[in-house]
Amino acid sequence: ALTTLAIRQGDRAALGVFDKQLRCLHPPTGSLRQLQVMLSDLEQTQVSPGKADLTASLEQLAHTFKGRSQKAVIAAVSDFLDPVEPMMDVFDRLRFAGHEVLVFQVLTPDELALPTESRGLRMIDPESGPAINTQPQQVAASYRALIQNHLDTLRRSLAARGLDYTLVNTSEPLLGVLRKYLQQRAARVR
């Protein structure tokens, strides 16, 4: 949706998809036809199982923009559940190179607030595989405190750098999230 908006405004859009490494990179284009190719590739891209290396992938992305005279708006979309400071180093380099960085942190309701309805819970790390059995009521408060601390740290670190941050809850309609983001952005620009 953001790329369509950018192209319709006469801007150019690019796409990079990564997991442990950059899997797909489309250079900036202003063509709606190329946008269709990007979206098709996005649908067909297979990411490898296991833990994504967000910082390494951002490093690869930053390297592709290095030395380009044309500045870009970079919309980074991820769960951003990696350590914050290494990511900030890459965002700093992109920002100092004149690029604008928008961060969209996408989390499920269960990632935001561990559900406590069940008596037993088997938690499986989808990226690295280990599993533990637990009672959700015993760990929910600690989990919520840890996730809230991470969200606050990420939000503060990005705000200190003047970077846009939007938390996207997957239970919310995407169009509503984007509309709210664009309204907030427009209000800040005025």
Salt bridges, closest charged atoms under 4 A:
ASP19 OD1 - ARG23 NE 3.05
ASP41 OD2 - HIS26 NE2 2.72
GLU59 OE1 - ARG93 NH2 2.29
ASP82 OD1 - LYS51 NZ 3.61
GLU85 OE1 - ARG161 NH2 3.79
ASP92 OD1 - ARG95 NH2 3.73
ASP92 OD1 - ARG161 NE 2.70
GLU100 OE2 - ARG185 NH2 2.45
GLU127 OE1 - LYS51 NZ 3.62
ASP152 OD1 - ARG155 NH1 3.15
ASP164 OD2 - ARG185 NH1 2.64
ASP164 OD1 - ARG188 NH2 2.98
